[in-house]
Amino acid sequence: MNIINNLDLIKDNIPSNVILVAVSKTKPNTDILTAYNAGQKIFGENKVQELVQKQKELPHDIKWHMIGHLQRNKVKYIAPFVNLIHAVDSIRLLQEINKRAAENNRTIDCLLQIHIATEKTKFGFDINEIENTIKKANSFTNINIKGLMGMATFTKNQVQINTEFKKIHKLFKIVKTKMLDTLSIGMSNDYKLAINHGSTMVRIGSDIFGKRQEI
Ligand SMILES: *Cc1c(COP(=O)(O)O)cnc(C)c1O
């Protein structure tokens, strides 16, 4: 597994306007530093404790993205430094992020997660509630809603993934503005498909760092 080669390969495969989030969950700091020294500055983690620990130990110009499901009682730990929260799935969570951002004299960028998968276990707003949610979210003074995030169903069925990405792309085109310009879709297995559906930000882990030992 050559992290630098993998990064180069992916960069060749994504247009220059698409932002690459290197998903480093479960991977050691040494792997992150290898990517960092090759120029990668944006990393994504899905667990608060791991994210906080790595942020302390690694170079401070890294932009840390929280990509996983976020519990309200943990927002305070990442509020001082987090660069983008991908998976905001409730107004109550937004309220908490807004409060903790204000305590830190910050404005925190957020994406609203849209439920596009057929799996009930995945989180996110319903497509039909999103315009209303954006209106409510824009009333928070210490939050910037930068866009939408989605996760397709975990399947090899490309037709299904295609349908799900199509749904979020259509919604994105409706709500897109100069400020709300980010569509975070695409992971190792489906990022090329996601880019065909307007992705502006891909979250890639195993194609860079190798397979994870999932627990
Ligand atoms: C783990 C994870 C990814 C990256 O998955 P890979 O298949 O390893 O690329 C992307 N997004 C989220 C939300 C994740 O939890």
The ligand as a Gaussian input file, in Angstrom:
#p B3LYP/6-31G(d) Opt

LIG

0 1
 C      -15.392000       5.845000       6.210000
 C      -16.128000       6.909000       5.525000
 C      -15.767000       7.321000       4.233000
 C      -14.623000       6.701000       3.434000
 O      -14.908000       5.391000       3.084000
 P      -13.949000       4.573000       2.071000
 O      -14.861000       3.541000       1.517000
 O      -12.871000       3.993000       2.901000
 O      -13.445000       5.504000       1.071000
 C      -16.483000       8.358000       3.664000
 N      -17.503000       8.947000       4.299000
 C      -17.882000       8.577000       5.536000
 C      -19.013000       9.286000       6.179000
 C      -17.224000       7.553000       6.186000
 O      -17.601000       7.191000       7.416000

